[in-house]
């Protein structure tokens, strides 16, 4: 969510005065949050407190009736109406405010469902809904550790957008629609190297700077994270009540990331400790040790008791790509692998592979593979204060 806010603030002073300067100053005394930030904070407030999206967005926008840049004509009428109704919009406003739900969703289907709900309060045109869903899908995929190419391929497959663009196709082209903005945002992500690079590319395109910045920033945060100094700078522009929402949002995300089912967290930790000890101290490269682990029913029974499934690795590869096929791939992506149950499914599936298909002894690489995931599993079960 903060990525969207940063993109909004960085682009705010160029909304009506576009620039193609890549090395512009990110934060100045001419910068401020706009309606993009207000709506994003409202969606976060709604999702955290299980409030109606319509009611919450309407309430927050009425608290700030005259933000920098103002509200668009139709949306302004919606804000000032006592009985706000959707108005079949396909503007990019649905895509710039959607990011919080993609962080709270525990499945792809839930991310798409919630994204549609955030859009439909105003932007109930199919293109307005699709734009919001596509941005949410990109964020959700990034949260699962997918690489940029896989994220973009998935978004294109879902939306049908063409992101095979050239700079001349999009530079200095102001387009406020979802179908004119979201594909450009995805294209920018594909060109970018890190979070700041993505923000600079979005704002300096000479287009709808604040909203394109918000959309790109929301996706870039999930892929690369945000430099700490940029977080501090951006939060300084927000009033106290917005800062409080942002703080609570990330606390809630961290709590959910650490463990989403706290009723058996202790059992998960014991499970991880048990097999970390086994692979560190007992798993030697002899046939006896090999068969003791892979032919025993103890491990699959432990997995089943914790709710893990043997799905042949499908959930792992769908969420995180093919990184689990090599030690180097796993090491490179391990800090972004954050779904406890997908890790458990992957461990169970790898055990089944050796149990059922592999006729050679597991080697040192296989031992290390299991240890990497068991250690990550334990790390994700720590309380948020232990995770820093």
N, C-alpha and C positions, 0 to 999 in steps of 0.2 A: 504493500500500500504506500509506503513512504517513497518508493520509486516513482509512483505516479505524482505525488506531491512535489517532489524535487523537479520532475520534468515540467510540471505546471508552473512552478515559481521561476525556473530558469527561462522558460519561454514566454512568461507573462508580458515582459516589456516589448516583445516583438510581435504581439498578436496583431496589432494594426500598423506595425512598422517593421516588416520582415527583413531578415538579414541572411546573407550567405557567408558571413564570417564564422569560420569554424572556431577560432580562438577568441570568442567573445568572453567577457567576464560573466561567470555563471550567476553570481549573486551580487546585486547592487542595491542602492537605496531607491532605485526606480522599479525594483522587482517586488512582487507580492503574490499571495495566493489568489486564485480566481474561483469561478464557479466550479471548475474541475475538482479542486481540492475540497470545497464545501460538500459537493455531492459524494465524493469518495469517502470522506469522513462520515457522512450520513449513512452510507451503505455499511461501513464498518460498525457503526453504532447499532444499526438494525440487526446485523447478523450476530453480534455478540450478545445482544439483549433479547433476541428472538422477537423483534418488533416488526410490524408491517413496513415493507420498504416504502410504499407510497406515503404513509403517515410520517415516517422518519425523515425522508428526503425533503418532503414538503415543510416540515417543521424547521429543519436546519437551514433551508434556503430562506425561510421567512426571518430567521434570526439575522441573516446577512443579506438584506434586500438589495444592497448596492456594492457588490464586490468589484474588484478591479476588472475592467472589461465588460462588466454588466452580464446580464443573462440574454440569451437569444430571444427573439420576439415571441415565438410560440411557447417556449419554456417559461419566459417571464409571465405570460398570461396564466400558465399553469401554476406558477408560484403564487401569484396574487389571487387566484381563485379560491373561494371557500369550499368548493367541491371539485377538486382537481381530477380530471379524467384523462386517459391516454388520448393522444391526438395523431396516431398513425405516423409518427416520425421515423425516418431512417437516418437521422443525423448522427454524427459521431459522439454525441453526448452519452449514449448508452455504453459505448466502448471505453470511455475515459474513466468511468466511475465504478467499473465492475470488479476491479482487482481484489478487494477484500474477500469476496465469496470464494475465489479460487484458492485462497490460503486456508479457508475453513472446511472446504469440501473434502470428504474422506474417500471419494471415488470420482472417476471421470464423469459418470452419469450425474452425480450430485452437483458437480461443478457446472455442467451444462444446464441443469434444471434451475439452479439458483441464479445463474447468469441471465437466463430468460426471464425470471421473475423480476430481477432488478431493472431490466430493460422495459418490460411490458407496462410499467406504471406510466410511462410517457411514450416510449419508442416501441410501440406494439406492431409496427410494420415488420414483415419478415426479415428485411435487410437490417433493421435496427436490432432485432433480436439476434440475428446471426452474427453481427459485428461484435456484440457483447460476448456471445458464446465463444467466438473464435479467440478473443483476447483471454478469456478465462481459461480456455483449453491450453493456450500457450503457457500460461503461468502454471497451471496444474501439471502439465508435462514437464516443465522445468523443475518443479518441486520434486518430481520423481527421479531426477537425475539424468533425464534424456539429454543428448547432445543437441546442439543448435539445429543441425540438419534434420534430425529426427523430429524435433519440435515443429519445424517449418513444414516438413512433409505431412505431418499429421494435421496441421492447421489447413493446409491447402486441400488435403483429401476431404476434410470435414466441410470446408466452406465453399470450395470451388473457386477461390480467389486466384487470380494470376499475380504472382509475385516475381515473375521473370521480367524485371523492369530495368531500364537504363536511367541514369541520372537526368538526362534530357526529358524523359517521360514525366518526371515528377517535380523537378526543381522549379520553384516559384509558381507552383500550381496550387492555388487555394481551393480546397474542396472540403466542405463540412459534412459530407455524408459518410456513413460507415463504409460503404463499398468503395469510396474514394480515399479513405484515410487508413483503414485497418490493413489493407494489402501493402500500402506504403510503409506502415509501421513494421510489418513483418519483414519487408525487404530491407529496411534499415537494420533490424536485428541481424539479418544474414550478413550484412556488411561490417558489423561492429566487432571490436576486440574486447571491450570491457564496458562497464556501466557508464563511466563518464564519456567514453567515445560515442556510445549510443545516444546519450542525451545531446551531445554537441552536434551529431549528425542530424538528429530530429529537428532541433531548434534552428540550425543554420540552413535548413533546406529551403527556407523562404516560403513556407506553407502555413498551415494553421498551427503556429509554433507552440502555444501552450497545450493544446489538446493532443497534438502529435507527440509532444514531449511527455505528456502524462501517459499516453498509451504505450509508447516505447519504454518509458521509465518503469512502468509497472511490470513489463515482461523482462526487461534487463535486470531488475532487482532479483527476480526469481532465478535467473541464469547465473549472474556473476556476483550478486550481492552488492552492497553500497559501501563506498569508502566512508570511514567513520567521520572524517571532517566534513563531508558533504551532508551527512545526517544532521550533525550539530548546526551547521549553517541553516539548513532548511527549517528545522524545528523552531529556530529563533524567529521566523516570520509568523508563526501560528499563535493565535490567542490561547489563553490558558485552557479553555474547555476543549479545544481541538487537540492540544498537546496531551491532555488527559486521555482522550480517546485513542490517540496513537500509542501511548504508553500501555494502556490496557490491552489494546489489540495485540501488540507484540508479546506481552506477557501471556496472553491466551494462546497465541500461536506456539510459543515456546513450551507451554504446558502440554498442549496437544501433541507437539512434535516429540516431546520426551516420552510420552506414553499415553495412548488414547484410551486404553482400558486399564484403569488403575486397580481394578479389583484383583488382578492376578499379576501385578508387577513383580512382587517378591518371587513368584514362581518362575517368571521369565529370567530374573537375575540368577536364581539358583540353577536353572537350566544352562544358562550361558557359562556360569562359573564351573559347573560340572564338566562341560565338554572343552572348555579352555584348558582346564587341568589335565584332562585326558590327552588332548593333542600336544600339550607342552611336555608331558611327563611319561605318558604311557604308549602313545602311538609311535612305535618304531617301525622301521621298514622291513618287517618280517612277515611271513605269511600268517603266523599265529596272531599277531597284533592286527593285521589287516582284516582277517576273517572275524576276529572277536568283535570288532566294531561294525563292519558292514553286513555281517550275517546275523547279528543279534537283532531281536525285536525290541530291545530296550529303547534305542534311539527313536524309531518311528512311533512307539507308544508314548514317549515323552512329547514328541511333536504333536500328536493328536490330542493329548491332554491339554495342551496350551492353545488349541484351535488352529494350528498350522495345517496346511493342506499340501499334499503331494500333487502338484499340478504340472509336472514335467518342466518346471522353470518358466512357464508361460507368463505368469504375473510379473516375474522378475524382469524378463526380457522386454515385456510390453512397457513396463515403467522405466527401466533403466538402460534399455538397449542391450547390445551384445557385450557390455563391459565385463560381465561375469565370466567370459570364456577364457580370459587370460589374467595372470597375476598382475601384470602391469596395468591392464584396463581397470581391474578392480581397485588397485591402489590409487589410480588417478581419479576415480569417481567416488571413493568410499565416503568422503565427507558430505556428499550430496545424496547419499542413499539413506533415507530417513523414515522409511515405512517399516515398522517392526514386523508386521505380519507378512509382508512381501519378503523380507529377509528370512523369516522362519520358513516360508514356503520354498524359498530357494535352497536353504540348507536341507530341508526334507527331500526335495527333488534331486539334489546332488547325491545324497546318501542312496536314494533309490537307483540312481544311474549306476553307481558302483555295485550295489547289491544285485542288480538284475542284468546289467549289460557289460560291465567292464570285467574282463577276464585276466587283466594284468594287475599287479600290485600297485596300490596308490604310492606315489613318490613324494618327495619333499615339497614340490609345488602344490600338490593336492592338500598336504598337511597345512601349508601356509594359507591356502585358499579358505579352508574351514576356519582357521584362526582369525583371519581378517574379519570375516562376517560374524563370528561369535563375539569378538571384541566390540565390533560396532553395535551389535545387538545389546550388549551390556551397557555401552555408553549411552545409547538412546533411552535406556530405562532409568538413568539417573534423574533425580529431581533437577528442575531447571537451575537452581542456585549452584548445584555441583557442576553443571555444564557451563557455568560462567555466564 
